[in-house]
Amino acid sequence: MSLLKIFVFFVTTVAFAQKPVHLTPEQLYKEISTDNKATVIQFFNPNCEDVVQIVSRYKALQERYAATVVFYFIGITSKDSLMENLAQKTGYTANLYVADASVEADLYERRQAFCKKLMALVKGNNNDFLTLYLNKQDKLIYVGDDVDIKNDVVESLSN
């Protein structure tokens, strides 16, 4: 392969890499409040050994339900490159989100602080979760620690 082809490949790969969207609980709440769709929020660890399969599953859900459900797949990381590589490996073209460091500098505490602030905004009782479902009226349907998104719940939200 010529140097020019390698250079063009590198430039286009870097230029068009999916950049993660950094999000605070307040920004997320504002987006949820102004959208007339149901919402699924799922936290994940981009360092997980099964992350490619997880993001591929997110991609399938996003493609199937995008017309009626908004998905916020939020990575807990300080490395945008992890998220960019995931998007590239999986072909995920929708936004991948990162819990913004301004929420909590300590990576291990960030998800919990994010959840607590978001739950105060949506007037929920549970301060810590991995998965959250809101219907079209922004009513909490489920808040908990399910690692997998439930297809039947997403299906019911989409109706």
C-alpha positions in Angstrom: 0.0 0.0 0.0 1.4 3.4 -0.9 2.1 6.0 1.7 -0.6 8.3 0.1 -3.2 5.6 0.6 -2.1 5.0 4.2 -2.2 8.7 4.8 -5.7 9.1 3.3 -7.0 6.2 5.3 -5.6 7.6 8.5 -6.9 11.1 7.9 -10.4 9.9 7.0 -10.6 7.5 9.9 -9.5 10.2 12.4 -11.7 12.9 10.8 -14.8 10.9 10.7 -14.5 9.0 14.0 -17.6 9.1 16.1 -16.9 11.6 18.9 -18.6 10.9 22.2 -21.0 13.5 23.6 -20.1 14.6 27.1 -23.2 15.0 29.1 -24.2 16.3 32.5 -27.4 15.2 34.3 -28.9 18.7 33.7 -28.2 18.5 30.0 -29.7 15.0 29.8 -32.8 16.0 31.7 -33.2 19.0 29.4 -33.0 16.7 26.4 -35.4 14.2 27.9 -37.9 16.9 28.8 -38.0 18.4 25.4 -38.4 15.1 23.5 -41.8 13.4 23.0 -40.3 10.0 22.8 -39.8 7.3 25.5 -36.3 7.2 26.9 -33.8 4.4 27.8 -30.7 5.3 29.7 -28.0 2.6 30.1 -24.6 3.1 31.7 -21.7 0.9 30.6 -18.0 0.4 31.0 -16.1 0.8 27.8 -13.3 -1.2 29.3 -15.4 -4.3 29.7 -14.2 -7.4 27.8 -17.7 -7.9 26.2 -18.1 -4.2 25.2 -18.1 -4.8 21.4 -21.0 -7.2 21.8 -22.8 -4.8 24.2 -22.4 -1.9 21.8 -23.5 -4.0 18.9 -26.7 -4.8 20.8 -27.2 -1.1 21.5 -26.8 -0.5 17.8 -29.5 -3.1 17.0 -31.9 -1.5 19.5 -31.2 2.0 18.3 -31.9 1.0 14.7 -35.1 -0.9 15.5 -36.7 1.7 17.9 -35.2 5.1 16.9 -38.5 6.4 15.7 -40.2 6.1 19.1 -37.5 5.7 21.7 -34.4 7.8 22.5 -31.4 5.8 23.8 -28.7 7.3 25.9 -25.8 4.8 26.1 -23.5 6.5 28.6 -19.9 5.3 29.0 -18.1 5.8 32.3 -14.6 6.8 31.1 -12.2 9.6 30.8 -10.9 8.4 27.5 -12.8 9.5 24.5 -10.6 7.3 22.4 -12.2 4.2 23.9 -15.7 5.4 22.8 -14.4 6.4 19.4 -12.8 3.0 18.8 -16.1 1.3 19.9 -18.1 3.3 17.5 -15.7 2.4 14.7 -15.5 -1.3 15.6 -19.2 -1.7 15.8 -20.4 0.7 13.1 -22.4 2.5 15.7 -23.4 5.9 14.1 -25.8 7.3 16.7 -24.4 9.3 19.6 -22.5 7.5 22.3 -22.4 9.5 25.5 -19.9 10.0 28.3 -20.8 11.1 31.8 -19.0 14.4 32.0 -16.1 14.8 34.4 -17.6 18.0 35.8 -20.2 15.8 37.5 -17.5 14.1 39.6 -13.8 14.0 38.9 -13.3 10.6 40.4 -14.2 8.1 37.7 -15.4 5.5 40.2 -17.8 7.9 41.8 -19.0 9.6 38.6 -21.8 7.3 37.7 -23.3 7.4 41.2 -23.1 11.2 41.3 -24.6 11.4 37.8 -27.5 9.1 38.8 -28.2 11.0 42.1 -28.4 14.3 40.3 -30.5 12.9 37.5 -32.9 11.2 39.9 -33.4 14.4 41.8 -34.4 16.1 38.5 -36.9 13.3 37.4 -38.1 13.1 41.0 -37.2 9.5 41.4 -36.5 7.6 44.6 -33.5 5.4 43.6 -30.2 7.3 43.6 -28.2 4.7 41.8 -28.9 2.7 38.7 -27.4 1.1 35.5 -30.7 1.2 33.5 -33.6 3.6 33.5 -36.8 3.6 31.4 -39.1 6.6 31.0 -42.3 6.5 29.0 -43.4 9.2 26.6 -44.8 11.3 29.4 -41.4 11.1 31.2 -42.9 8.8 33.9 -40.4 6.4 35.4 -41.1 2.8 34.4 -38.0 1.1 35.8 -34.9 2.2 37.6 -32.4 -0.5 38.6 -29.3 -2.5 38.1 -30.2 -4.6 35.1 -27.1 -5.0 32.9 -29.2 -6.0 29.9 -31.8 -3.8 28.3 -35.1 -5.7 28.3 -36.5 -6.0 24.7 -40.1 -6.4 26.0 -39.9 -3.2 28.0 -38.4 -1.3 25.1 -41.2 -2.8 22.8 -43.9 -1.6 25.3 -42.3 1.9 25.5 -42.3 2.1 21.7 -46.1 1.7 21.5 
